[in-house]
Each structure stands twice: as C-alpha cells, then as structure tokens.
Amino acid sequence: MKSGVFTEADKQAYIEAWSQPGALTGGLNYIGPRASVHLPETTSKEQLRGGIVVARGEGATLVIWGEKDTALLTGNLEGLDKFVPNLTIERIPDGTHWVIHEKPALINEYIREFIKGR
C-alpha cells in the first residue's frame, strides 16, 4: 500500500485474509464483551442488538442512536421493542458511530430527561 491508496493486490490480500474460517472471531470476541452494556443477568442475548444503550432502570431502557453510523445500521432498531419492554429510542440524524463524542450535550440532555421521567 502506497500513501493510503489500496492497490488491487492489497484488496485481494484483505479479502483472502478476512475470508479465512474464524477470521472475524478474534476481533468480535475482543470487541463484543468490551463494547456491550452490562445488563442484569435476566437480560437475554436476543435483547442486545446494537446501538448505544446509555440508561436502563426500573424496566426502562434508553437507546441513543447515531443514524449515520456505518457499523451499527438503523435497521437494528426495527423490532427492538419486542425484546426490550418500556423502550425509548432517541435518534440523532447526523450522529455517527462516535455520537457520544460528537454530541455530548445532546446525549446528556437525553439521559437527564430519561432519568427525570422515571
């Protein structure tokens, strides 16, 4: 790779490497548990479908989602209410995967309003 430009050979090498059995396992095993919100043991794995769960209490959950996140797509929100009762979703249209860093004041406002409403 020369100065940030991928050649066809670079692309093929990446495709070949990531196509190997188990290639994603290490990364997912590393990131998954560390990025997950620690919920009570009664929470099933099916309830964890992505996004940023920033507040949970007394049966209520707040999810704040940057709609321009290219890693966690907004489609993950569809049907989430079937798995998470008493769900509040706040969408940030111009927020990305790093929405908590991009919009800290807005994130704090959503959390304060959520907590106040409980």
N, CA, C and O of each residue as an XYZ file, in Angstrom:
472
protein
N       0.853     -1.175      0.000
C       0.000      0.000      0.000
C       0.894      1.231      0.000
O       1.797      1.343      0.829
N       0.651      2.153     -0.921
C       1.432      3.380     -1.008
C       0.578      4.555     -0.553
O      -0.524      4.763     -1.062
N       1.076      5.308      0.387
C       0.465      6.546      0.892
C      -1.067      6.521      0.936
O      -1.728      7.401      0.385
N      -1.619      5.504      1.598
C      -3.057      5.473      1.840
C      -3.917      4.990      0.690
O      -5.143      5.055      0.784
N      -3.323      4.508     -0.394
C      -4.087      4.032     -1.540
C      -3.947      2.512     -1.632
O      -2.835      1.987     -1.694
N      -5.054      1.831     -1.641
C      -5.028      0.376     -1.760
C      -4.932     -0.027     -3.225
O      -5.682      0.459     -4.072
N      -4.005     -0.916     -3.501
C      -3.888     -1.466     -4.851
C      -4.837     -2.659     -4.954
O      -5.409     -3.091     -3.952
N      -5.001     -3.183     -6.151
C      -5.823     -4.385     -6.325
C      -5.226     -5.552     -5.556
O      -5.954     -6.368     -4.991
N      -3.894     -5.632     -5.534
C      -3.232     -6.708     -4.788
C      -3.528     -6.573     -3.290
O      -3.761     -7.572     -2.610
N      -3.518     -5.323     -2.774
C      -3.859     -5.087     -1.366
C      -5.283     -5.552     -1.080
O      -5.534     -6.242     -0.092
N      -6.203     -5.170     -1.946
C      -7.611     -5.534     -1.762
C      -7.776     -7.050     -1.759
O      -8.489     -7.599     -0.919
N      -7.122     -7.720     -2.690
C      -7.227     -9.178     -2.764
C      -6.637     -9.838     -1.524
O      -7.170    -10.835     -1.036
N      -5.535     -9.282     -1.011
C      -4.922     -9.839      0.201
C      -5.873     -9.700      1.389
O      -6.009    -10.631      2.183
N      -6.532     -8.545      1.519
C      -7.501     -8.350      2.599
C      -8.696     -9.293      2.451
O      -9.135     -9.908      3.423
N      -9.211     -9.400      1.245
C     -10.351    -10.290      1.003
C      -9.979    -11.724      1.359
O     -10.755    -12.431      2.002
N      -8.795    -12.147      0.942
C      -8.352    -13.509      1.242
C      -8.196    -13.711      2.759
O      -8.635    -14.725      3.302
N      -7.575    -12.751      3.425
C      -7.358    -12.878      4.871
C      -8.680    -12.929      5.630
O      -8.857    -13.768      6.513
N      -9.604    -12.040      5.292
C     -10.875    -11.978      6.021
C     -11.826    -13.099      5.630
O     -12.836    -13.318      6.300
N     -11.511    -13.817      4.544
C     -12.349    -14.939      4.109
C     -11.982    -16.247      4.799
O     -12.696    -17.240      4.662
N     -10.887    -16.257      5.531
C     -10.452    -17.476      6.214
C     -11.422    -17.815      7.345
O     -11.960    -16.918      7.994
N     -11.645    -19.119      7.582
C     -12.529    -19.510      8.692
C     -12.015    -18.936     10.012
O     -10.836    -19.060     10.344
N     -12.914    -18.315     10.747
C     -12.574    -17.772     12.058
C     -11.877    -16.423     12.023
O     -11.460    -15.929     13.070
N     -11.736    -15.813     10.853
C     -11.005    -14.544     10.750
C     -11.624    -13.444     11.611
O     -10.902    -12.624     12.177
N     -12.933    -13.418     11.712
C     -13.595    -12.379     12.500
C     -13.722    -12.725     13.978
O     -13.982    -11.848     14.802
N     -13.543    -13.978     14.313
C     -13.801    -14.429     15.678
C     -12.992    -13.665     16.713
O     -13.549    -13.201     17.708
N     -11.694    -13.528     16.499
C     -10.849    -12.840     17.478
C     -11.305    -11.408     17.721
O     -11.436    -10.976     18.866
N     -11.543    -10.684     16.650
C     -11.983     -9.296     16.783
C     -13.321     -9.170     17.470
O     -13.512     -8.318     18.337
N     -14.247    -10.027     17.077
C     -15.572     -9.975     17.697
C     -15.530    -10.404     19.153
O     -16.232     -9.841     19.993
N     -14.702    -11.405     19.453
C     -14.570    -11.829     20.843
C     -13.940    -10.739     21.688
O     -14.250    -10.612     22.873
N     -13.052     -9.948     21.085
C     -12.411     -8.869     21.820
C     -13.366     -7.697     22.019
O     -13.535     -7.207     23.135
N     -13.984     -7.255     20.936
C     -14.832     -6.072     20.987
C     -16.169     -6.344     21.660
O     -16.612     -5.551     22.490
N     -16.818     -7.452     21.316
C     -18.161     -7.737     21.815
C     -18.336     -7.545     23.301
O     -19.137     -6.707     23.713
N     -17.608     -8.299     24.136
C     -17.810     -8.163     25.581
C     -17.411     -6.800     26.112
O     -17.983     -6.328     27.095
N     -16.446     -6.163     25.482
C     -15.979     -4.879     25.984
C     -16.911     -3.734     25.587
O     -17.018     -2.736     26.300
N     -17.576     -3.884     24.459
C     -18.461     -2.829     23.979
C     -19.882     -2.998     24.491
O     -20.678     -2.061     24.436
N     -20.201     -4.176     24.983
C     -21.554     -4.442     25.430
C     -21.859     -3.719     26.724
O     -20.988     -3.514     27.569
N     -23.088     -3.349     26.855
C     -23.559     -2.772     28.094
C     -23.756     -3.913     29.082
O     -24.251     -4.976     28.708
N     -23.380     -3.708     30.317
C     -23.547     -4.747     31.326
C     -24.950     -4.643     31.894
O     -25.251     -3.752     32.688
N     -25.792     -5.555     31.481
C     -27.181     -5.577     31.901
C     -27.382     -6.685     32.926
O     -26.531     -7.563     33.070
N     -28.485     -6.648     33.627
C     -28.740     -7.709     34.602
C     -28.714     -9.082     33.942
O     -28.967     -9.209     32.744
N     -28.404    -10.113     34.736
C     -28.315    -11.463     34.198
C     -29.628    -11.935     33.584
O     -29.631    -12.864     32.777
N     -30.734    -11.314     33.950
C     -32.027    -11.714     33.408
C     -32.218    -11.229     31.976
O     -33.179    -11.625     31.318
N     -31.319    -10.378     31.483
C     -31.419     -9.876     30.121
C     -30.929    -10.948     29.162
O     -29.819    -11.460     29.310
N     -31.751    -11.288     28.183
C     -31.355    -12.318     27.230
C     -30.453    -11.727     26.155
O     -30.470    -10.520     25.913
N     -29.672    -12.580     25.518
C     -28.785    -12.124     24.457
C     -29.576    -11.547     23.297
O     -29.082    -10.674     22.583
N     -30.796    -12.021     23.102
C     -31.612    -11.511     22.000
C     -31.941    -10.034     22.183
O     -32.250     -9.345     21.211
N     -31.879     -9.543     23.414
C     -32.209     -8.142     23.657
C     -31.083     -7.213     23.222
O     -31.312     -6.018     23.033
N     -29.889     -7.732     23.062
C     -28.742     -6.905     22.712
C     -28.555     -6.923     21.206
O     -28.005     -7.880     20.660
N     -29.007     -5.877     20.530
C     -28.965     -5.881     19.075
C     -28.168     -4.723     18.516
O     -28.285     -4.421     17.329
N     -27.362     -4.067     19.329
C     -26.564     -2.975     18.809
C     -27.054     -1.627     19.291
O     -28.038     -1.544     20.027
N     -26.376     -0.580     18.882
C     -26.719      0.756     19.322
C     -26.023      1.081     20.612
O     -25.167      0.328     21.076
N     -26.377      2.173     21.180
C     -25.781      2.594     22.438
C     -26.863      2.589     23.488
O     -27.727      3.466     23.486
N     -26.839      1.639     24.371
C     -27.765      1.641     25.494
C     -27.102      2.472     26.560
O     -26.086      2.065     27.124
N     -27.654      3.620     26.844
C     -26.975      4.522     27.766
C     -27.646      4.601     29.120
O     -27.043      5.097     30.071
N     -28.841      4.140     29.234
C     -29.517      4.199     30.529
C     -30.520      3.063     30.612
O     -31.212      2.747     29.644
N     -30.584      2.460     31.781
C     -31.539      1.385     31.990
C     -31.895      1.388     33.465
O     -31.013      1.438     34.322
N     -33.153      1.336     33.754
C     -33.545      1.293     35.150
C     -35.020      1.041     35.305
O     -35.831      1.509     34.505
N     -35.367      0.298     36.337
C     -36.760      0.002     36.661
C     -37.567     -0.416     35.435
O     -38.685      0.050     35.214
N     -36.978     -1.298     34.655
C     -37.690     -1.826     33.499
C     -37.716     -0.918     32.294
O     -38.410     -1.216     31.322
N     -36.979      0.186     32.324
C     -36.955      1.119     31.201
C     -35.559      1.154     30.589
O     -34.553      1.040     31.289
N     -35.520      1.314     29.275
C     -34.241      1.366     28.566
C     -34.256      2.526     27.590
O     -35.232      2.739     26.871
N     -33.165      3.270     27.575
C     -32.967      4.357     26.621
C     -31.876      3.951     25.653
O     -30.787      3.557     26.070
N     -32.162      4.044     24.354
C     -31.167      3.795     23.317
C     -31.008      5.089     22.532
O     -31.981      5.655     22.033
N     -29.772      5.544     22.432
C     -29.468      6.737     21.639
C     -28.663      6.259     20.440
O     -27.639      5.594     20.595
N     -29.132      6.603     19.243
C     -28.571      6.025     18.027
C     -28.186      7.103     17.022
O     -29.011      7.934     16.640
N     -26.934      7.080     16.601
C     -26.488      7.936     15.501
C     -26.900      7.302     14.187
O     -26.447      6.205     13.860
N     -27.750      7.977     13.433
C     -28.299      7.385     12.212
C     -27.294      7.291     11.062
O     -27.560      6.620     10.065
N     -26.142      7.958     11.193
C     -25.121      7.846     10.147
C     -24.011      6.879     10.549
O     -22.918      6.904      9.984
N     -24.301      6.035     11.521
C     -23.354      5.006     11.945
C     -23.255      3.975     10.832
O     -24.263      3.382     10.448
N     -22.060      3.755     10.310
C     -21.894      2.785      9.230
C     -21.615      1.381      9.755
O     -21.628      0.421      8.984
N     -21.361      1.248     11.061
C     -21.112     -0.065     11.656
C     -22.392     -0.653     12.241
O     -22.656     -1.846     12.090
N     -23.171      0.165     12.895
C     -24.429     -0.271     13.514
C     -25.571      0.437     12.798
O     -25.892      1.583     13.114
N     -26.167     -0.226     11.862
C     -27.177      0.378     10.999
C     -28.504      0.548     11.734
O     -28.809     -0.197     12.665
N     -29.281      1.526     11.310
C     -30.553      1.829     11.971
C     -31.543      0.673     11.881
O     -32.480      0.605     12.678
N     -31.356     -0.227     10.937
C     -32.224     -1.400     10.835
C     -32.195     -2.250     12.094
O     -33.128     -3.010     12.352
N     -31.126     -2.128     12.884
C     -31.041     -2.862     14.146
C     -32.111     -2.426     15.138
O     -32.422     -3.159     16.078
N     -32.670     -1.247     14.937
C     -33.703     -0.749     15.847
C     -35.067     -1.371     15.559
O     -35.939     -1.398     16.428
N     -35.248     -1.869     14.339
C     -36.545     -2.425     13.945
C     -36.882     -3.655     14.782
O     -36.131     -4.630     14.797
N     -37.990     -3.603     15.459
C     -38.448     -4.725     16.263
C     -37.793     -4.832     17.626
O     -38.086     -5.759     18.382
N     -36.909     -3.897     17.953
C     -36.223     -3.941     19.246
C     -37.206     -3.863     20.403
O     -36.977     -4.442     21.465
N     -38.301     -3.144     20.190
C     -39.308     -3.008     21.245
C     -39.961     -4.347     21.598
O     -40.553     -4.476     22.670
N     -39.863     -5.339     20.718
C     -40.416     -6.662     21.024
C     -39.566     -7.391     22.064
O     -40.055     -8.269     22.775
N     -38.291     -7.017     22.143
C     -37.363     -7.665     23.062
C     -37.076     -6.825     24.303
O     -36.681     -7.352     25.342
N     -37.278     -5.518     24.185
C     -36.959     -4.600     25.284
C     -38.227     -3.826     25.642
O     -38.597     -2.882     24.944
N     -38.886     -4.220     26.716
C     -40.094     -3.505     27.114
C     -39.757     -2.111     27.631
O     -38.649     -1.869     28.111
N     -40.714     -1.204     27.532
C     -40.549      0.160     28.037
C     -39.300      0.808     27.445
O     -38.433      1.299     28.167
N     -39.230      0.797     26.126
C     -38.070      1.264     25.375
C     -38.282      2.691     24.880
O     -39.345      3.033     24.361
N     -37.258      3.510     25.049
C     -37.228      4.846     24.462
C     -36.046      4.888     23.515
O     -34.926      4.550     23.897
N     -36.292      5.305     22.271
C     -35.223      5.436     21.290
C     -35.116      6.899     20.889
O     -36.095      7.524     20.481
N     -33.915      7.425     21.014
C     -33.619      8.782     20.553
C     -32.667      8.658     19.373
O     -31.557      8.142     19.507
N     -33.111      9.134     18.222
C     -32.297      9.070     17.003
C     -31.626     10.414     16.769
O     -32.246     11.467     16.917
N     -30.362     10.365     16.407
C     -29.629     11.586     16.080
C     -29.264     11.485     14.597
O     -28.334     10.768     14.228
N     -30.006     12.213     13.749
C     -29.858     12.059     12.296
C     -28.439     12.250     11.775
O     -28.031     11.539     10.856
N     -27.676     13.185     12.329
C     -26.331     13.421     11.821
C     -25.252     12.794     12.699
O     -24.072     13.098     12.529
N     -25.635     11.925     13.636
C     -24.674     11.266     14.511
C     -24.100     10.018     13.861
O     -24.794      9.307     13.133
N     -22.825      9.759     14.131
C     -22.167      8.572     13.591
C     -21.936      7.569     14.721
O     -22.566      7.655     15.775
N     -21.041      6.633     14.495
C     -20.688      5.631     15.493
C     -20.132      6.294     16.759
O     -20.172      5.704     17.839
N     -19.622      7.499     16.626
C     -18.993      8.216     17.733
C     -19.898      9.316     18.255
O     -19.414     10.354     18.706
N     -21.191      9.105     18.202
C     -22.178     10.121     18.556
C     -21.982     10.654     19.980
O     -22.246     11.827     20.245
N     -21.531      9.814     20.876
C     -21.342     10.267     22.254
C     -20.239     11.336     22.338
O     -20.261     12.187     23.226
N     -19.289     11.283     21.417
C     -18.228     12.282     21.371
C     -18.630     13.483     20.521
O     -18.173     14.600     20.763
N     -19.476     13.253     19.537
C     -19.892     14.317     18.625
C     -20.937     15.236     19.244
O     -20.934     16.442     18.998
N     -21.816     14.673     20.035
C     -22.964     15.423     20.578
C     -23.090     15.222     22.092
O     -24.152     14.812     22.560
N     -22.045     15.496     22.862
C     -22.122     15.200     24.300
C     -23.231     15.953     25.027
O     -23.866     15.394     25.921
N     -23.476     17.196     24.664
C     -24.530     17.972     25.338
C     -25.903     17.361     25.050
O     -26.731     17.250     25.954
N     -26.145     16.970     23.812
C     -27.424     16.366     23.450
C     -27.592     15.005     24.124
O     -28.674     14.682     24.614
N     -26.523     14.210     24.149
C     -26.570     12.910     24.824
C     -26.927     13.118     26.297
O     -27.799     12.434     26.832
N     -26.252     14.063     26.945
C     -26.536     14.343     28.359
C     -27.974     14.800     28.564
O     -28.617     14.419     29.541
N     -28.477     15.616     27.642
C     -29.865     16.077     27.734
C     -30.837     14.892     27.650
O     -31.771     14.794     28.446
N     -30.613     14.000     26.689
C     -31.483     12.821     26.562
C     -31.446     11.961     27.825
O     -32.477     11.473     28.288
N     -30.245     11.785     28.374
C     -30.124     10.961     29.584
C     -30.827     11.635     30.760
O     -31.551     10.982     31.512
N     -30.614     12.945     30.918
C     -31.276     13.666     32.021
C     -32.800     13.581     31.910
O     -33.486     13.324     32.899
N     -33.319     13.796     30.708
C     -34.771     13.730     30.505
C     -35.293     12.321     30.798
O     -36.352     12.152     31.403
N     -34.541     11.325     30.362
C     -34.933      9.928     30.597
C     -34.987      9.638     32.097
O     -35.958      9.064     32.592
N     -33.942     10.037     32.809
C     -33.882      9.787     34.256
C     -34.964     10.584     34.976
O     -35.608     10.075     35.893
N     -35.162     11.818     34.566
C     -36.199     12.648     35.194
C     -37.577     12.048     35.019
O     -38.414     12.148     35.916
N     -37.825     11.427     33.885
C     -39.117     10.814     33.598
C     -39.367      9.527     34.364
O     -40.489      9.020     34.366
N     -38.375      9.006     34.994
C     -38.521      7.755     35.741
C     -38.937      8.083     37.128
O     -39.122      7.183     37.946
